[in-house]
């Protein structure tokens, strides 16, 4: 009831609103825990009768009580944000809605590439040469590592840089299981299976073509991309995956905590 009433007055997020439950009036106020997303809020509800009664008896004491409650709410909000800051950053990007995956994916495509979204045309096939190409695989693996080292993100494979849906059919997988196995093998080889729990792959048919959706959670541990004898560290900077030099990795990880 409190949330319902508050939503009706969403235009005044910083002001308390009144609601009634079983004939009793209450006041409730909310503050955002994730201001960028508007997805998580902290609320404090006060019974009107008790509050007005306190005002009538002792306005000064009631004022102190009100400030104490507001202060407690702010302290609790700050503690929650500090403890779960990286989870709150993930809220705008909670994943593709299973009830309407096509609509959610098309919405991501319309928004275009950015800090938390990237498109790749194929998983392994070089469309210019018509042959499997390791460079193609490494290109999207860099994005995966970068997302996990930053705030997480969504990788769409089967969509070109212009947002055109091409599908992964050119990759030539016999079936979806073969595609999933190839993905798992590449993660094990280049990123490490210990990180696989933070990666979620789904294959959806969009406009008649198969699109791979890889949801990448933010990792609490640094994620390195290894190929050959080298290990590289990537982060997201706008719509790009940027490699940090070794001298900057430690500094970045220190500030990232």
ChimeraX attribute file (.defattr): number of C-alpha atoms within 10 A of each C-alpha:
attribute: neighborCount
match mode: 1-to-1
recipient: residues
	/A:1	9
	/A:2	18
	/A:3	14
	/A:4	10
	/A:5	14
	/A:6	21
	/A:7	13
	/A:8	10
	/A:9	14
	/A:10	12
	/A:11	9
	/A:12	11
	/A:13	14
	/A:14	11
	/A:15	13
	/A:16	17
	/A:17	21
	/A:18	17
	/A:19	19
	/A:20	14
	/A:21	9
	/A:22	5
	/A:23	7
	/A:24	10
	/A:25	14
	/A:26	19
	/A:27	18
	/A:28	19
	/A:29	21
	/A:30	19
	/A:31	18
	/A:32	17
	/A:33	21
	/A:34	20
	/A:35	12
	/A:36	12
	/A:37	14
	/A:38	12
	/A:39	12
	/A:40	14
	/A:41	13
	/A:42	15
	/A:43	16
	/A:44	15
	/A:45	16
	/A:46	16
	/A:47	15
	/A:48	17
	/A:49	13
	/A:50	13
	/A:51	17
	/A:52	13
	/A:53	12
	/A:54	16
	/A:55	14
	/A:56	11
	/A:57	10
	/A:58	11
	/A:59	14
	/A:60	12
	/A:61	12
	/A:62	18
	/A:63	14
	/A:64	11
	/A:65	14
	/A:66	14
	/A:67	12
	/A:68	12
	/A:69	15
	/A:70	15
	/A:71	12
	/A:72	13
	/A:73	18
	/A:74	16
	/A:75	12
	/A:76	14
	/A:77	19
	/A:78	14
	/A:79	12
	/A:80	14
	/A:81	17
	/A:82	11
	/A:83	11
	/A:84	12
	/A:85	15
	/A:86	19
	/A:87	15
	/A:88	22
	/A:89	18
	/A:90	19
	/A:91	15
	/A:92	13
	/A:93	18
	/A:94	14
	/A:95	19
	/A:96	19
	/A:97	11
	/A:98	9
	/A:99	8
	/A:100	9
	/A:101	18
	/A:102	17
	/A:103	14
	/A:104	15
	/A:105	20
	/A:106	15
	/A:107	12
	/A:108	18
	/A:109	21
	/A:110	12
	/A:111	11
	/A:112	16
	/A:113	20
	/A:114	15
	/A:115	19
	/A:116	25
	/A:117	23
	/A:118	26
	/A:119	26
	/A:120	23
	/A:121	26
	/A:122	25
	/A:123	28
	/A:124	22
	/A:125	21
	/A:126	18
	/A:127	14
	/A:128	6
	/A:129	8
	/A:130	10
	/A:131	12
	/A:132	17
	/A:133	14
	/A:134	12
	/A:135	12
	/A:136	17
	/A:137	18
	/A:138	18
	/A:139	14
	/A:140	22
	/A:141	21
	/A:142	25
	/A:143	29
	/A:144	29
	/A:145	28
	/A:146	30
	/A:147	29
	/A:148	27
	/A:149	25
	/A:150	23
	/A:151	22
	/A:152	28
	/A:153	25
	/A:154	29
	/A:155	24
	/A:156	29
	/A:157	23
	/A:158	26
	/A:159	22
	/A:160	17
	/A:161	14
	/A:162	12
	/A:163	20
	/A:164	13
	/A:165	22
	/A:166	20
	/A:167	25
	/A:168	23
	/A:169	16
	/A:170	18
	/A:171	19
	/A:172	13
	/A:173	13
	/A:174	9
	/A:175	9
	/A:176	13
	/A:177	10
	/A:178	12
	/A:179	18
	/A:180	16
	/A:181	11
	/A:182	15
	/A:183	18
	/A:184	16
	/A:185	14
	/A:186	16
	/A:187	20
	/A:188	14
	/A:189	13
	/A:190	18
	/A:191	21
	/A:192	16
	/A:193	14
	/A:194	9
	/A:195	18
	/A:196	14
	/A:197	10
	/A:198	14
	/A:199	18
	/A:200	13
	/A:201	16
	/A:202	14
	/A:203	18
	/A:204	16
	/A:205	12
	/A:206	18
	/A:207	12
	/A:208	10
	/A:209	14
	/A:210	19
	/A:211	26
	/A:212	24
	/A:213	21
	/A:214	20
	/A:215	25
	/A:216	29
	/A:217	27
	/A:218	23
	/A:219	19
	/A:220	12
	/A:221	11
	/A:222	17
	/A:223	23
	/A:224	19
	/A:225	21
	/A:226	17
	/A:227	12
	/A:228	6
	/A:229	5
	/A:230	8
	/A:231	13
	/A:232	16
	/A:233	21
	/A:234	25
	/A:235	24
	/A:236	25
	/A:237	15
	/A:238	12
	/A:239	15
	/A:240	18
	/A:241	21
	/A:242	15
	/A:243	16
	/A:244	14
	/A:245	11
	/A:246	11
	/A:247	8
	/A:248	11
	/A:249	16
	/A:250	13
	/A:251	10
	/A:252	13
	/A:253	13
	/A:254	8
	/A:255	7
	/A:256	12
	/A:257	9
